[in-house]
Each structure stands twice: as structure tokens, then as C-alpha cells.
């Protein structure tokens, strides 16, 4: 034994030396974590990007549409003037000299086989656009709207009359609209950004308040809750969810504290008993025979073993929750317990046992049924009965006894851990206070439940209910 301990110590020292020789790895957690942008800032950036793009595209579309509309309107006016001139030339009512004498802002050029007649020098450079649509041409650095039409000149023959008007007014209107939009769009973006910043800030303020309130709750203040407004909006539902989470944390913490307290008390009791008898046997050997001491140690050790096994099983159920599932016959488990009762000299009544199948862990279900039967044996005066049935998709197994029964106010408490309604009798008969708690946890792990009721025999009925197996 000493050699093994020395070898273990040497191995430990060697491992420590090897680990000391190796360089310590650099932990990524030591690097400062860069703080990301807040939700408020991200929403503002997204809103500004969308609004800026939308307003920019809208401004371009407005300017383009305005220019097209103004050009179309001026073209229609020119087309009307052109039609009047063309009709006059075709009818001979308008002579070429009359064209020359025009002094308005319209440029006119009449082209024929005899030459070109214009009302201004700039009109000589007017091109004849193809088609009937108005065209924009550049004359001496200034844009003009030009339309043309074929005419028949008396005593001359066919010709073309071209009419043009300066587009400077249109260009001025487009420039004014562009300048206005160049000022209005940034102002609109700033206005939208300000509104979004304020609105998002006010919307997120309750969330930040909830965060700070929850962050201030520690293990000593789990009874605190986040205030709700009652408006049933997203923030109010978040506060309600946080309150439910805090309630679950509080319940879990209280259960763990109570569980640890009860478990330490339950384990302390058999240890104290064994120590007391050992000290008595050491100090007064004549009053405590070795056989009696051995009996006490064995009994208390068995009791501790039962407590530890029950704690481990409950811990596994709490941690994993789900169970392996295969077809299990509850009636077979009931008949197995009836056989065990007969072997103990305590025959039980199984006339109410009917076929009942469930899907679950056979080992856990057998443990739950045995706990129910052992609980009935501890409290029964003489009669124990088992029954199984399937009704409305639910399989039930129950155990009746003819004992004192359980008061209605206590029927829920008996399934809590380390709860004993009859403390002295439970201790004398080896009860750990975990049997019924294990039954309920096994039932809930299978999607069922367990409860207590009054028995037709006069005592208590413990019921294990599970989802019935599907055919």
C-alpha cells in the first residue's frame, strides 16, 4: 500500500514538473474584447442608409421627370406653332418674307430647293430632326428644343420648316429643383436620423432599465422582480419573461438549498449513530457486544446507501430528464411485486391488475413501482392491493394500503424530497424520505405524474400515471 502511495506521489510530482516545464498557453480570454456598436446605433445607421438611398433615388427621379415634363410641354407648344406655320405656308397665306420678320424667341428655318430662309442667323444652323418627336440640340452653347415638318411651298415645291426655342428656362427650372433637393435631402436625412435616434432610444430605455435591474439581482435578492407596465407590448412581455425566469431561478436555488440541507441532515444522522455506538463500544466494551455494534453499523450503512442511491438517481433525472424508451408492461411489474410480497410473507391483492403497456425505461419504472409498494408496506396494517388499467390513452398503476391514510392537505407534500409525515415510524422502518420523490421524478421523466388519494381499503392510494403505449 505504501509503495502504491509512493508511486502515485512520484507520478504527481513528475506531472507537476512536466507541466511547470511547459510554457503556459496564452488564453484568448485575456485579450480585451472589442465592444460592438449598440442596437440604437445600428438601427440609426440602417435607417439613415435606407432613407439616404431612397431620397437620393427619389430626387434623381424627380429631376429627370421634371425635365421630361417641361421638355414635352415646350415641345407641344412648338408643335402647335409649327403646325400653324406649316398650314400657312402650304396654303400660301404665309410668305417666306413673313418668316423673316418674326421677332419672337422662336427660331424658324424654311429649307427648300431655292435655299434657306431664316428669321435669325442662329436659325441657319438648325438641324431637321428625324421623326415627329421634339429633339434637344446644342446651338452656340445653349440647348434648344427643335421640331420640324415637311411643307409644300407654292411655286417652289417641297420644303422643310424647322422651329426651335431655347431650353434655358427648362434648364434653370431643373437647376433650381436640383439645388432645392440638394438642400432638402440632407435636411430630411438629419430630421429622420434625429427622430429615429429619439424614438429608438425611448423604445430601448425600458430594455436597458430591465437589464440594469436584473444585473443588480444577486443570490441574496432572488425575490426581486422587474416591474411591468401591463401594456402587453414586446418590452412588457420581456419583463414578464424575465420575471418567470427569476421565479424559476429562485425556486431552483431554494430547492437546492433545501435539498443540500436535508441531505446533509439525513447523512449526518446515520453517521452520528454509528459514531455514538463506536465510542460507546470503545469506552464500555462490556455494555456493547461486538455483534450489536456490527448490527448498528450494517443497518445505518444500509440506510446511508439507500440515501446516496436515491440522491444519485434524482440527480440523474434532474440532469438528463429524458429516458430510454421501449415497450414495458406495467401489469408484469405489478405481478412481480406481488410475487415479492408473497416471498416476504405479506400477500397482496392483485385482482385489479389489467393489461397496461407504456413506452419507457423498464429499470426506472420497476424502481418506481417498488418504491410505491415499499411505502405501502411501511404504512399498511395488513392489506396491500395493486391495480393497473388503461383509460383515455393513459396507463395507471396504483397501490392501496389499509393504514392511517394521508390527510388531503398533505397529499402533495409526501412527494417532496425528505418529507416524512410520520417521522419516528419512517426512521424505524428504514424510510429515507426519497422514495415517493423518486416515483414522481420517474413519472415526469416519462411524461406522466404521480399523486396520492384515498384508498378503498381505508388507507392511502398512490397512483403512477403514464402515457399509454401506442399500438
FIMIVEX-57333 format. One record per residue (C-alpha): residue in three letters; x, y, z. Coordinates in steps of 0.5 Angstrom, whole numbers, plus 500, padded with zeros to 3 digits. Layout:
alaXYZ...
***
This chain:
unk500500500unk506505502unk509503495unk503505491unk502511495unk510513494unk509511486unk503516486unk506521489unk512521485unk508521479unk504527481unk511530482unk513528475unk507531472unk508538476unk515538474unk513537467unk507542467unk512547470unk517546465unk512547459unk510554457unk504556460unk499557454unk496564452unk489565454unk485568449unk480571454unk486575457unk485579450unk481585451unk474584448unk472590443unk465593445unk461592439unk456598437unk450599441unk443597438unk441604438unk447606433unk446600429unk439602428unk440609426unk446607421unk441603418unk435608418unk440613415unk443609410unk436607407unk433614408unk439617404unk439612398unk431613398unk431620398unk437620393unk434616388unk427620389unk431626388unk434624381unk427621379unk424628381unk429632377unk429627371unk421627371unk421635372unk426636366unk422631361unk415634363unk418641362unk421639355unk415635353unk411641355unk415646351unk415641345unk408641345unk408649344unk413649339unk409643335unk403648335unk407654333unk410649327unk403647325unk400654324unk407656320unk406650316unk399650315unk400658313unk406656308unk402650305unk396655304unk400661301unk398665307unk404666310unk410668305unk417667307unk418674308unk414674314unk418668317unk424673317unk420679320unk419674326unk422678332unk420673338unk424668342unk423662337unk428661331unk425659324unk428656318unk425654312unk429650307unk427649300unk430648293unk432655293unk435656299unk434657307unk430663310unk431664317unk428669322unk435670325unk442668324unk442662329unk437659326unk441657320unk445652324unk438649326unk438641324unk432638322unk430632327unk428625325unk421624326unk416628330unk418628337unk422634340unk429634340unk434638344unk440641340unk446645343unk447652339unk452656341unk453653348unk446654349unk440648349unk434649344unk428645343unk427643336unk421641332unk421640324unk415639319unk415637311unk411643307unk409645300unk412652298unk407655293unk411656286unk417653289unk416646291unk417641297unk421644303unk422643311unk420648316unk424648323unk422651329unk426652335unk426655342unk431656348unk431651353unk434656358unk428656362unk428649363unk435648365unk434654370unk428650373unk432644373unk438647377unk433650382unk430644383unk437640384unk439646389unk433645393unk433638393unk441638395unk439642401unk432638403unk435631402unk441632408unk436636412unk431631411unk436625413unk438629419unk431630421unk430623420unk436621424unk434625430unk427622430unk430615430unk435617435unk430619440unk425614438unk429608439unk432611445unk426612448unk424605446unk430601448unk430605455unk426600459unk430595456unk436598459unk433599465unk431592466unk438590464unk441594470unk435592475unk437584473unk444586473unk443588480unk440582483unk445577486unk444571490unk441575496unk436578493unk433573488unk426575491unk426582487unk422582480unk422587474unk416592474unk412591469unk407596465unk401592464unk401594456unk403587454unk408590449unk414587447unk418590453unk413588458unk413581455unk420581456unk420584463unk414578465unk419573462unk425576466unk420575472unk419568470unk426566469unk428570476unk422566479unk425559477unk432561479unk429563486unk425556486unk431552484unk436556489unk431555494unk430547492unk438546492unk439550499unk433546502unk436539499unk443540501unk441542508unk436536508unk441531505unk447533510unk442532516unk440526513unk447523512unk449526519unk444522523unk447515521unk454517522unk452520529unk449514531unk455510528unk460514532unk456514538unk456507538unk463506537unk465511542unk461507547unk464500545unk471503546unk469506553unk465501555unk466494552unk462490557unk456494555unk456494548unk457487545unk461487538unk455484535unk451489537unk456495534unk456491528unk449491527unk448498528unk454499523unk450495518unk443498519unk446505519unk451504513unk445501509unk441507511unk446511508unk447507502unk440508500unk440515501unk446516497unk443512491unk437516492unk440522491unk444520485unk438517482unk435524483unk441528481unk441524474unk434525473unk435533474unk441533470unk438529464unk431529464unk430524458unk430517459unk431511454unk424508452unk422501450unk415497451unk414496458unk408492461unk406495468unk402489470unk408485469unk412490474unk406489479unk406482479unk413482480unk412486486unk406481488unk411475488unk416479492unk410481497unk409473498unk416472499unk416477505unk410474508unk406480506unk401477501unk398483497unk392483493unk392483485unk385482483unk385489480unk391488475unk390489468unk394489462unk397496461unk403498457unk408504457unk414506453unk420508458unk426505462unk424499465unk429499470unk427506473unk419504472unk421498476unk424502482unk418507482unk413501483unk418498488unk418505492unk410505492unk410498495unk415499500unk412506502unk405502503unk408496507unk411501512unk404504513unk399498512unk396495518unk396488514unk393489507unk396492501unk393492494unk396493487unk392495480unk393497473unk389500468unk389504461unk384509460unk383515455unk391514453unk393514460unk396508464unk395508471unk398503477unk396504484unk398501491unk393501496unk394500504unk390500510unk394504514unk392511517unk392515510unk394522508unk391528510unk388532504unk393538506unk399533506unk398529500unk402534495unk408534501unk409527501unk412527494unk417533496unk424530498unk426528505unk419529507unk416525513unk409525516unk411520521unk418522523unk419516528unk416511524unk420512518unk426512521unk425506525unk423502519unk428505514unk425510510unk430516507unk424521505unk426520498unk422514495unk416518493unk420524491unk424519486unk417516484unk414523482unk421525478unk421518474unk414519472unk415526470unk421524466unk416519462unk411525461unk407523467unk406524474unk404521481unk399523486unk396521493unk389519494unk384516499unk384508499unk378504499unk382500504unk382506509unk389508508unk392511502unk393510495unk399512491unk398513483unk403513478unk400515471unk404515465unk402516457unk400509455unk404506449unk401507442unk399500438
***
